[in-house]
C-alpha cells in the first residue's frame, strides 16, 4: 500500500491490478451528518414515510455521498487528492439504508488503462450494495507523473 503523499510507481502498475479495496458501513446517522455537511436535506434521505410516498424502497443514501466514498480509496492510494484529474460515474442503483441494519457498500479499484506518454492511470471502480452495482462506468483518471 502507498503511504500518504507518496506517488505510486507508474512503471510497476499493470492493467487489471487491484490497487485499493474498501468496505463502508452506512448508518442513518451518517446520512444525517452528510445532509448537514452538504446542505442536502431532501427527506428521502432520512424519512421512511416520504421515501415510501414517492415509491422508493426505503431511505436512500445521497448519491454524492456514495460517489465520494467510492473515490476515497483511490485518493488514499494515489497519495494526494490533487492527482485525481477526472472522476465520472453513472448512478445505476440506490443504496437503501435500513434504520437498524444500515447498509454495506463494497468498493474495488482496478487499473483499467495506462497511458505511458501522459503517465496517467484510469482506475475503474466497482461499487456494490447487496451484490449489485450501484455506480456504473465509475472511472477515475489519476496523474502519476
C-alpha positions as CSV (number, residue, x, y, z in Angstrom):
1,X,0.0,0.0,0.0
2,X,1.2,3.5,-0.8
3,X,2.0,5.8,2.1
4,X,0.3,9.3,2.1
5,X,1.8,11.8,-0.3
6,X,3.9,9.1,-2.0
7,X,3.2,8.7,-5.7
8,X,2.5,5.1,-6.8
9,X,5.2,3.8,-9.2
10,X,3.6,4.1,-12.7
11,X,6.1,1.7,-14.2
12,X,5.1,-1.0,-11.7
13,X,1.4,-0.9,-12.5
14,X,-0.4,-3.4,-14.7
15,X,-3.9,-3.3,-16.3
16,X,-6.2,-5.4,-14.2
17,X,-4.3,-4.9,-11.0
18,X,-6.5,-4.1,-7.9
19,X,-4.9,-1.1,-6.2
20,X,-7.5,-0.5,-3.5
21,X,-10.4,-2.1,-1.8
22,X,-12.7,-0.9,1.0
23,X,-16.0,-1.8,2.7
24,X,-18.1,1.0,4.1
25,X,-20.9,0.6,6.6
26,X,-23.5,3.4,6.3
27,X,-26.0,4.2,9.0
28,X,-28.9,6.6,9.2
29,X,-26.8,8.8,11.5
30,X,-24.2,9.0,8.7
31,X,-26.9,10.2,6.3
32,X,-28.0,12.9,8.7
33,X,-24.4,14.1,9.2
34,X,-23.9,14.2,5.4
35,X,-27.1,16.1,5.0
36,X,-25.8,18.7,7.4
37,X,-22.4,18.9,5.8
38,X,-23.8,19.1,2.2
39,X,-26.9,21.1,2.8
40,X,-29.0,18.3,1.0
41,X,-31.9,17.9,3.4
42,X,-34.2,16.1,0.9
43,X,-36.4,13.9,3.2
44,X,-35.9,10.8,1.1
45,X,-32.5,10.6,2.8
46,X,-33.9,10.4,6.4
47,X,-37.7,9.8,6.4
48,X,-39.2,6.4,5.6
49,X,-42.7,7.8,5.1
50,X,-41.5,10.3,2.5
51,X,-39.4,7.7,0.7
52,X,-42.4,5.4,0.5
53,X,-44.7,8.1,-0.7
54,X,-42.6,8.7,-3.8
55,X,-42.3,4.9,-4.5
56,X,-38.8,4.3,-3.1
57,X,-38.0,1.0,-1.3
58,X,-36.7,3.0,1.7
59,X,-34.4,5.8,2.8
60,X,-31.6,6.3,0.3
61,X,-28.0,7.3,0.8
62,X,-27.2,10.5,-1.0
63,X,-25.7,9.8,-4.5
64,X,-22.9,12.3,-3.9
65,X,-22.1,10.6,-0.6
66,X,-21.8,7.2,-2.3
67,X,-19.7,8.8,-5.1
68,X,-17.4,10.4,-2.5
69,X,-17.0,7.2,-0.5
70,X,-16.2,5.3,-3.7
71,X,-13.3,7.6,-4.8
72,X,-11.7,7.8,-1.4
73,X,-9.7,4.5,-1.6
74,X,-8.2,5.8,-4.9
75,X,-7.3,9.1,-3.4
76,X,-5.6,7.3,-0.5
77,X,-3.7,5.0,-3.0
78,X,-2.7,8.0,-5.1
79,X,-1.3,9.7,-2.0
80,X,-2.6,13.2,-2.9
81,X,-6.1,14.3,-3.9
82,X,-4.6,16.7,-6.5
83,X,-3.5,13.6,-8.5
84,X,-7.2,12.9,-9.4
85,X,-7.6,14.7,-12.7
86,X,-11.1,13.4,-13.6
87,X,-13.8,11.3,-11.9
88,X,-17.1,10.2,-13.5
89,X,-19.9,7.8,-12.6
90,X,-23.4,6.9,-13.6
91,X,-25.8,6.3,-10.8
92,X,-27.3,2.9,-11.5
93,X,-29.0,1.7,-8.3
94,X,-29.8,3.4,-5.0
95,X,-28.2,2.4,-1.7
96,X,-31.1,1.7,0.7
97,X,-30.1,2.4,4.3
98,X,-32.0,0.2,6.8
99,X,-32.9,2.1,10.0
100,X,-31.4,-0.7,12.2
101,X,-29.0,-2.7,9.9
102,X,-27.6,0.2,7.9
103,X,-26.1,-0.6,4.5
104,X,-22.7,-2.1,3.5
105,X,-21.1,-0.8,0.4
106,X,-18.1,-2.6,-1.2
107,X,-15.5,-0.7,-3.3
108,X,-12.8,-2.2,-5.5
109,X,-10.4,-0.1,-7.6
110,X,-8.7,-1.7,-10.5
111,X,-6.3,-0.3,-13.1
112,X,-8.3,-0.2,-16.4
113,X,-5.9,1.6,-18.6
114,X,-2.4,3.1,-18.5
115,X,-1.2,6.0,-20.7
116,X,2.6,5.8,-20.7
117,X,3.0,9.1,-22.5
118,X,0.8,11.1,-20.1
119,X,1.8,8.9,-17.1
120,X,-1.8,8.6,-16.2
121,X,-3.8,5.6,-15.0
122,X,-7.5,5.1,-15.5
123,X,-8.8,3.4,-12.4
124,X,-12.1,1.6,-12.8
125,X,-14.3,1.3,-9.7
126,X,-16.7,-1.5,-8.9
127,X,-19.1,-0.2,-6.2
128,X,-21.7,-2.7,-5.0
129,X,-24.5,-2.9,-2.5
130,X,-26.2,-6.2,-1.8
131,X,-24.3,-7.8,-4.6
132,X,-25.5,-5.3,-7.3
133,X,-23.5,-2.5,-8.9
134,X,-24.6,1.0,-7.7
135,X,-22.3,3.1,-9.7
136,X,-21.8,2.3,-13.4
137,X,-18.9,3.3,-15.5
138,X,-17.2,4.7,-12.4
139,X,-13.7,5.8,-13.6
140,X,-11.0,7.9,-12.0
141,X,-8.1,9.4,-14.0
142,X,-5.0,9.7,-11.9
143,X,-1.9,11.6,-12.9
144,X,1.2,9.8,-11.7
145,X,3.9,12.0,-13.4
